Amino acid sequence: MLMTRTTSSPFRRGAAALAAGLALVAVPGCGPFGSDEDDVEQVIKDYSEGIADGDGKKACDTLSEDSKKRFEEAGAKCEDTFESFGAFLNEDQKNELKDVDPDVEIDGDEATANVQALEGTGSDEVKLKKEDGDWKIDFQE
């Protein structure tokens, strides 16, 4: 006669929850196990989407502390500057920014992303660095 268990132990429920959680974070680019390249691509996409949507906070959150200081030194507020950018873009340009597909190269705690943001504007080279474990866009002088 085959015996079946009708209730699961707390250990089994915990193990099942742990397995489900590990499966989620093991997906490339998700959770703490995403690659640096995936993380850099996401920062570039967040920055571009922030500009397209006129979301200054989203765009500024992608910047290094040194880059944010440059706005202050110039007498401007980072968020206010990026909020105004969206007003100068038409819908096609906004969609292009949202569909950006950067070509990323990683070198330790520094990265370079080559980005073709808007048709006909050429390619831009964007520098990034790790800051407190997170990739941030670093505007060079």
Solvent accessible surface area in square Angstrom, and as a share of the most:
residue,aa,sasa,rsa
1,M,221,0.98
2,L,159,0.79
3,M,159,0.71
4,T,107,0.62
5,R,170,0.62
6,T,129,0.75
7,T,104,0.60
8,S,51,0.33
9,S,36,0.23
10,P,100,0.63
11,F,165,0.69
12,R,140,0.51
13,R,133,0.49
14,G,41,0.39
15,A,46,0.36
16,A,67,0.52
17,A,67,0.52
18,L,115,0.57
19,A,61,0.47
20,A,66,0.51
21,G,36,0.34
22,L,96,0.48
23,A,66,0.51
24,L,121,0.60
25,V,34,0.20
26,A,69,0.54
27,V,73,0.42
28,P,113,0.71
29,G,36,0.35
30,C,53,0.32
31,G,53,0.50
32,P,110,0.69
33,F,136,0.56
34,G,15,0.14
35,S,56,0.36
36,D,50,0.26
37,E,81,0.36
38,D,49,0.25
39,D,57,0.30
40,V,0,0.00
41,E,39,0.18
42,Q,91,0.40
43,V,21,0.12
44,I,2,0.01
45,K,63,0.27
46,D,38,0.20
47,Y,37,0.14
48,S,5,0.03
49,E,47,0.21
50,G,0,0.00
51,I,22,0.11
52,A,1,0.01
53,D,83,0.43
54,G,21,0.20
55,D,57,0.29
56,G,0,0.00
57,K,117,0.50
58,K,65,0.28
59,A,0,0.00
60,C,6,0.04
61,D,64,0.33
62,T,10,0.06
63,L,1,0.00
64,S,0,0.00
65,E,91,0.41
66,D,64,0.33
67,S,0,0.00
68,K,50,0.21
69,K,105,0.45
70,R,77,0.28
71,F,35,0.15
72,E,125,0.56
73,E,143,0.64
74,A,86,0.66
75,G,73,0.70
76,A,38,0.30
77,K,144,0.61
78,C,18,0.11
79,E,76,0.34
80,D,80,0.42
81,T,35,0.20
82,F,4,0.02
83,E,85,0.38
84,S,52,0.34
85,F,81,0.34
86,G,6,0.05
87,A,90,0.70
88,F,167,0.69
89,L,33,0.17
90,N,86,0.44
91,E,117,0.52
92,D,102,0.53
93,Q,56,0.25
94,K,44,0.19
95,N,78,0.40
96,E,56,0.25
97,L,13,0.06
98,K,82,0.35
99,D,112,0.58
100,V,6,0.03
101,D,118,0.61
102,P,7,0.04
103,D,90,0.46
104,V,15,0.09
105,E,113,0.51
106,I,64,0.33
107,D,114,0.59
108,G,56,0.54
109,D,91,0.47
110,E,111,0.50
111,A,4,0.03
112,T,25,0.15
113,A,0,0.00
114,N,51,0.26
115,V,8,0.04
116,Q,95,0.42
117,A,22,0.17
118,L,33,0.17
119,E,148,0.66
120,G,78,0.75
121,T,88,0.51
122,G,38,0.36
123,S,77,0.50
124,D,82,0.42
125,E,109,0.49
126,V,29,0.16
127,K,76,0.32
128,L,3,0.02
129,K,54,0.23
130,K,68,0.29
131,E,36,0.16
132,D,149,0.77
133,G,58,0.56
134,D,83,0.43
135,W,10,0.04
136,K,43,0.18
137,I,1,0.00
138,D,19,0.10
139,F,70,0.29
140,Q,111,0.49
141,E,189,0.85
